[in-house]
Amino acid sequence: MLEMLAPSPPSRGPGPQARPERRSAASLSSHWLGLVLEELDYGVLLLNQRGEVLYSNRAARQAMNQGHPLLLQGHLLRTRSPKDGKPFFDALAQAEDEGRRCLLRLGEGAEQANVVVVPLNRDVEQAAVLLVLERRQLCGALAVQWFALRYGLTPAETEVLKALSDGHEPAGVAQQQGVAISTVRTQIQSIRAKSGTPSIRELLRQLAVLPPLMSALYN
């Protein structure tokens, strides 16, 4: 259903010969757009006011399979908790009818998650609503993997970096991995030297701002 997102190519004049070319260009544009959305490490869904899903990328499907407050039932998007139903569908209606954006906080406790609701109702015959799901981890396994490949970290250094990105202090990393604190400090120094970062804080900042791409986990 990505065809509705694809921009129409410029007209090349009347006549039947222009039609196949226009269809081919629109199809190719939709194909490229689908590939782009599948690469993002943010869940993205496109739906209408009734909650019918027109498109969802891989990150969104994974999130909903792992307990996200939103869930997919066939082609319909629903909330796991009944109390989230009204604010969610009110946000969809306001986005589609009034062009209003909003930030929803859905779920309860540790399963809470932010959802950005964006109206896509400009210059189109059929309005739609874009949902962007938050990432569950600021510095997840993907960011660490990219960083480790870029700077040639050893497997042990990569595990230390993963633990640091999860919020553990060096002493906690040492206890978690069953090694001396001096070993962890040496590994951190090596990571910093390879990446040219002056501190652990800067190291984690570099991880946090890496582009959110999916493909490294699947190649």
C-alpha positions as CSV (number, residue, x, y, z in Angstrom):
1,M,0.0,0.0,0.0
2,L,3.0,2.3,-0.3
3,E,1.7,3.6,-3.7
4,M,-0.3,6.2,-1.9
5,L,3.0,7.7,-0.6
6,A,4.8,7.7,-3.9
7,P,5.1,11.1,-5.6
8,S,3.6,11.3,-9.1
9,P,6.2,11.7,-11.8
10,P,5.9,14.7,-14.2
11,S,3.6,14.2,-17.1
12,R,5.2,13.6,-20.5
13,G,2.1,14.6,-22.5
14,P,-1.2,12.9,-23.4
15,G,-1.5,9.5,-25.0
16,P,-1.3,5.9,-23.9
17,Q,2.5,5.7,-24.2
18,A,3.0,7.8,-21.1
19,R,0.8,5.7,-18.8
20,P,3.1,2.6,-18.5
21,E,6.1,4.8,-17.8
22,R,4.2,6.7,-15.1
23,R,3.1,3.4,-13.5
24,S,6.7,2.1,-13.7
25,A,8.2,5.2,-12.1
26,A,5.6,5.2,-9.3
27,S,6.2,1.5,-8.6
28,L,9.9,2.0,-8.4
29,S,9.5,5.0,-6.1
30,S,7.3,3.0,-3.8
31,H,9.9,0.1,-3.9
32,W,12.7,2.5,-2.8
33,L,10.6,4.1,-0.1
34,G,9.7,0.6,1.3
35,L,13.4,-0.3,1.4
36,V,14.3,2.9,3.2
37,L,11.6,2.4,5.9
38,E,12.7,-1.2,6.4
39,E,16.3,0.0,7.3
40,L,15.2,2.3,10.1
41,D,15.6,1.3,13.7
42,Y,12.4,3.2,14.6
43,G,9.0,1.6,14.2
44,V,7.0,3.3,11.5
45,L,3.3,2.6,10.7
46,L,0.9,4.2,8.3
47,L,-2.8,3.9,9.0
48,N,-6.2,5.6,8.5
49,Q,-8.6,6.9,11.2
50,R,-10.3,3.5,11.6
51,G,-7.0,2.0,12.6
52,E,-6.4,0.0,9.4
53,V,-2.7,-0.4,8.8
54,L,-1.6,0.6,5.4
55,Y,2.1,-0.1,6.0
56,S,4.3,-1.2,8.9
57,N,8.1,-1.6,8.8
58,R,10.1,-4.4,10.3
59,A,11.0,-2.4,13.5
60,A,7.4,-1.7,14.2
61,R,6.4,-5.4,13.7
62,Q,9.1,-6.5,16.0
63,A,8.1,-4.0,18.7
64,M,4.5,-5.2,18.6
65,N,5.6,-8.8,18.8
66,Q,7.6,-7.9,21.9
67,G,4.9,-6.5,24.1
68,H,4.5,-2.9,22.8
69,P,1.3,-1.2,24.0
70,L,0.1,-1.3,20.4
71,L,-0.7,-4.6,18.7
72,L,-1.7,-5.6,15.2
73,Q,-4.8,-7.7,14.8
74,G,-5.0,-8.7,11.2
75,H,-4.9,-5.3,9.4
76,L,-6.2,-3.4,12.4
77,L,-4.0,-1.6,15.0
78,R,-5.3,-1.8,18.5
79,T,-4.1,-1.0,22.1
80,R,-3.3,-3.8,24.5
81,S,-4.8,-1.8,27.4
82,P,-8.5,-0.8,27.2
83,K,-7.6,2.5,28.9
84,D,-5.4,3.5,26.0
85,G,-8.1,2.9,23.4
86,K,-9.9,6.3,23.6
87,P,-6.8,8.6,23.7
88,F,-5.3,6.6,20.8
89,F,-8.3,6.8,18.5
90,D,-9.0,10.4,19.5
91,A,-5.4,11.2,18.4
92,L,-6.0,9.4,15.1
93,A,-9.2,11.3,14.5
94,Q,-7.6,14.7,15.4
95,A,-4.7,14.0,13.1
96,E,-6.8,13.0,10.2
97,D,-9.6,15.6,10.6
98,E,-7.8,18.6,12.1
99,G,-4.1,18.0,11.0
100,R,-3.1,17.9,14.7
101,R,0.2,16.3,15.8
102,C,0.6,14.8,19.2
103,L,2.9,12.7,21.5
104,L,1.1,9.8,23.1
105,R,2.3,7.9,26.2
106,L,0.8,4.4,26.1
107,G,1.0,1.4,28.3
108,E,1.8,0.9,32.0
109,G,4.9,0.5,34.1
110,A,7.9,-0.9,32.3
111,E,5.9,-1.4,29.2
112,Q,5.2,2.3,28.7
113,A,6.2,3.7,25.3
114,N,6.0,7.0,23.5
115,V,4.2,7.2,20.1
116,V,4.4,10.2,17.8
117,V,1.2,10.8,15.8
118,V,1.7,12.8,12.5
119,P,-1.1,13.8,10.1
120,L,-0.4,13.2,6.4
121,N,-3.3,15.0,4.9
122,R,-1.8,17.7,2.7
123,D,-2.5,17.7,-1.0
124,V,-3.8,14.1,-1.1
125,E,-7.3,12.7,-1.8
126,Q,-7.1,10.1,1.0
127,A,-5.7,11.3,4.4
128,A,-3.5,9.0,6.4
129,V,-1.7,9.1,9.8
130,L,1.9,8.3,10.4
131,L,3.0,6.7,13.7
132,V,6.6,6.7,14.8
133,L,7.4,4.4,17.8
134,E,10.2,5.2,20.2
135,R,13.3,3.1,20.4
136,R,13.3,0.9,23.5
137,Q,17.1,1.4,24.0
138,L,19.1,4.6,23.5
139,C,22.3,2.6,22.8
140,G,21.2,-0.8,21.7
141,A,23.0,-3.8,20.4
142,L,22.9,-2.4,16.8
143,A,24.7,0.8,17.7
144,V,27.4,-1.2,19.6
145,Q,27.8,-3.6,16.7
146,W,28.3,-0.8,14.2
147,F,30.7,1.0,16.6
148,A,32.7,-2.2,17.2
149,L,33.0,-2.9,13.5
150,R,34.1,0.6,12.7
151,Y,36.9,0.7,15.3
152,G,38.0,-2.9,15.3
153,L,37.0,-3.8,18.8
154,T,37.8,-7.2,20.1
155,P,34.9,-9.4,21.3
156,A,35.8,-8.8,24.9
157,E,35.9,-5.0,24.3
158,T,32.5,-5.2,22.5
159,E,31.0,-6.9,25.5
160,V,32.3,-4.2,27.8
161,L,30.9,-1.5,25.6
162,K,27.5,-3.3,25.6
163,A,27.5,-3.3,29.3
164,L,28.5,0.3,29.6
165,S,25.7,1.3,27.1
166,D,23.2,-0.6,29.3
167,G,24.2,1.8,32.2
168,H,26.6,-0.4,34.2
169,E,29.6,1.2,35.9
170,P,33.0,-0.4,35.4
171,A,32.8,-2.2,38.7
172,G,29.5,-3.7,37.8
173,V,30.8,-4.7,34.4
174,A,33.7,-6.5,36.1
175,Q,31.3,-8.3,38.5
176,Q,29.0,-9.2,35.6
177,Q,31.7,-10.7,33.5
178,G,33.7,-12.3,36.4
179,V,36.9,-10.4,35.8
180,A,39.0,-8.0,37.8
181,I,38.1,-4.3,37.7
182,S,41.6,-3.6,36.3
183,T,40.9,-5.8,33.3
184,V,37.7,-3.8,32.5
185,R,39.6,-0.5,32.9
186,T,42.3,-1.7,30.5
187,Q,39.6,-2.7,28.0
188,I,37.9,0.7,28.4
189,Q,41.2,2.5,27.8
190,S,41.7,0.4,24.7
191,I,38.2,1.2,23.4
192,R,38.8,4.9,24.0
193,A,42.2,4.8,22.3
194,K,40.8,3.0,19.2
195,S,37.9,5.4,18.9
196,G,39.7,8.5,19.9
197,T,37.2,9.4,22.7
198,P,38.4,11.3,25.8
199,S,35.9,9.8,28.3
200,I,33.3,7.2,28.8
201,R,30.7,9.9,28.6
202,E,31.8,10.9,25.2
203,L,32.0,7.3,24.2
204,L,28.4,6.7,25.0
205,R,27.4,10.0,23.3
206,Q,29.0,8.8,20.1
207,L,26.9,5.6,20.4
208,A,23.7,7.5,21.1
209,V,24.0,9.7,17.9
210,L,24.7,6.9,15.5
211,P,22.2,6.6,12.6
212,P,19.4,4.2,13.6
213,L,19.8,1.6,10.9
214,M,18.7,-2.1,11.0
215,S,20.6,-3.9,8.3
216,A,23.8,-4.8,10.3
217,L,21.7,-7.2,12.4
218,Y,20.5,-9.1,9.3
219,N,23.4,-9.3,6.9
